[in-house]
Structure formats: C-alpha cells, structure tokens
Amino acid sequence: MRPTTHLPRILRGAAAALGAALLLTVPALAQDAAVDAARALLPAKYRDAGVLNVSASTVYAPHSFFKEGTTEFTGYEIELFNEVTDILGVKPVYTEAPFQQLIAGITSGRSDVSLGDLGDNDLRREQVDFIDHSRLTFQLLIGEGDKEKFKSVFDLCGQELGLVQGTTNIISKTLSQCEAKGLKPTTYVEFPDATAKDQAIQSGRLPRADVQATAVGRYRAANGLSQGLVLVPAPELGDLYIGWIVEKGNTGLANAIEAALKILFENGKYAEILAKYDIADLNLSAPGVNIGQNASNWVQPKPKS
C-alpha cells in the first residue's frame, strides 16, 4: 500500500509558516532592542519629566511651520522629531521662536532642543551641539524675465542683496570672490526675518534675484508662492548640514536623539518623510552628532569686530 503524503505536506507547510513568522519577528525584535537602547541613553531628568521643550522657527517651510490657519506645528523636521520623541517615550512641547533666538533658547536653558532650518557650522558649534539629519543646498531665485541675466551665482556681483540676521552667510561667503574675478563687489541689506526680506524684493527695493535653500524653493513653488520667479541651480554655493541643537556638552540627550534617528533611517520612515516633502535628494546616509564639517560650508566668515 502506498504511504500517505498528506502529513508531511502539512508539516512542511507549518514549518514554512513558522519560518516566515520568524523572519518577520527577528527585525521587529531588533527594532524593539534598538528602541530600548535609545531610551536608555536619554538622561533621567527628561524621562522623568516625560517631555522635551522644543523651540521652533516657523518662517522656513517645509522645515517647520504652522499648518495654514492654525497654530499646529508641521513640516519635515517636525514630523521627524515627533517620530524621535515617540521612540524615546517622551512628548515634544513646541514653542514658536524667532530664528535668531533658537540658539539663545538653548544657551539660556529655556529649551531642551531647538530646530528649524539650522545649518551646522563652525561658529554655531562653539555654542551648541548639533544632531545632523539632512542637507541644505541652494539655488538662485530670479524673476522669470531675468533668466538670461542671471545664469550663475556670480551674476549677482555688483547687486544689492538682502540678508536675514543670524542666518548662515552662504551667499556673502561665495560672493566675496567677486573682486578677485574682476567683478564689482556685492552690497547687502540686513533684515530681521525672511518675511521682511521677501517684502523688500517684492516691492522692488531689492532686485528680483535672491538665493534660496532648495527645500524652501521647491515648497514655495509647489504651493504657488513664487509666482513669476524661477529657480536656477547654483552649485557654486555648495552645501551645509542641517540639524537639531542641544546644549553644548549635553551628550546624553544628543546621543539619545541620534539613536532614535538611526532607527528611522533603518526602518524607512526617514526616507518616507523626506520623499513626502520632495527633498529625498537632501538626505544623509546616516545621522550624526556634530558632523557638519563634512559639508562644504562648514567654515563661516568670522563676524567683524
């Protein structure tokens, strides 16, 4: 009599199902272990409080801004940080702050973390520590009718341009080469915030030629906020790493945030959030504490005494 083969098939099916379940379980267990490890790095005072106090600038969408008609914080940095705090088991408490006061919020102790388009450079690193998560690149923003006039960043030599107080001097650093190239020097007008500078450009006080971070330029174009303006690649301006800042020497908090970020890099959530905001190409291969020196604009001009 021929032996039955039904039982071995059943057993083989059960074994296959068990194997598949184990394959799904192992990554989950690894992530659980990574979460536990990240939480263990968080200093006890934050775990006990259950919150992280965060100062956030709201003028540079899509980094961090208010949802239209509300005071609800959103943006890719906000979404990333919400995921980080969820991993760490604490709640973020956001407070709006002017960009120029983000560092002061940390050094004064008012905030545990500050965020919102903060480039990691040598001058800022003297005051705070960065947890770097992505990159800034830059483009020219010009009037549509001036596409033939401004084809390179050095076509801005001899122009009067606007600068926002407290921002990284990407444009002035690059255009300091104007005279060496036999071109007229550029002059600058400082404004308290990006809104005031934009108004000066729109009113005609300044030329319709500016430098804009790639992420900001794309967001504004996608949301109809750059009517009559076009973005022109400006590779001469290089790049800058961007990150969240904590008190200088607060390695426990910095390392815990970095560990949580690494989980988002590994589970795909980081890539998903950047893709949502059309900035997938501004990613880092891995986050890091104080790694801004790997970008071309790490060294900044020293303030005039």
Secondary structure, 3 states (H helix, E strand, C coil): CCCCCHHHHHHHHHHHHHHHHHHHHHHHHHHHHHHHHHHHHCCHHHHHHCEEEEEECCCECCCEEECCCCCCEECHHHHHHHHHHHHHCCEEEEEECCHHHHHHHHHCCCCCEEECCCECCHHHHCCEEEEEEEEEEEEEEEEHHHCCCCCCHHHHCCCEEEEECCCCCHHHHHHCCCHHHCCCCCEEEEECCHHHHHHHHHCCCCCCEEEEEHHHHHHHHHCCCCCCEEEEECHHHCEEEEEEEEECCCHHHHHHHHHHHHHHHHHCHHHHHHHHCCCHHHEEEEEEECCHHHCCCCCCCCCCC
